[in-house]
Amino acid sequence: MSTNTQFALAIHVLTLLAQAEGVPLTSDYMAGSVNTNPVFIRRILGQLQRAGLVRSQPGARGGWRLRHAPDAIRLLAVYRAVARGGLLALHHRPPNPRCPVGRNIEQALGASFGAAQRAFEQALDQQTVAQVLDAALTGGCAEAS
């Protein structure tokens, strides 16, 4: 199974922009910090821009900046900007309806997966980009206030 890393990379990018304090950063600069291709960073920035979290500044001194203060950007907004589907997913093929477990497994897991998704989103709603920046600069853990 593959793990989607876009959420973590989006937080990394926003944390860099928060540290820049309004100075535009290029996708090349951010790619250097993330250690990935600038094209991939631009894709993530496009998703963040559509969500209203960042804006681009054209020109020779152009780049990307946050649209809001870092303490106003909750990680839940970042997750919703880049996530595809839920935190947990059922198998992509329907189970065998003739099997007693297969017939009911999706309904049984649905309640648990829904509760986990809600708990995950509540935790993200308590965290901000400013807290991540503080934790990254101090080497500590970002804790909900």
Secondary structure, 3 states (H helix, E strand, C coil): CCCCCHHHHHHHHHHHHHHHCCCCECHHHHHHHHCCCHHHHHHHHHHHHHCCCEEEECCCCCEEEECCCHHHCEHHHHHHHHCCCCCCCCCCCCCCCCCHHHHHHHHHHHHHHHHHHHHHHHHHHCCEHHHHHHHHHHCCCCCCC
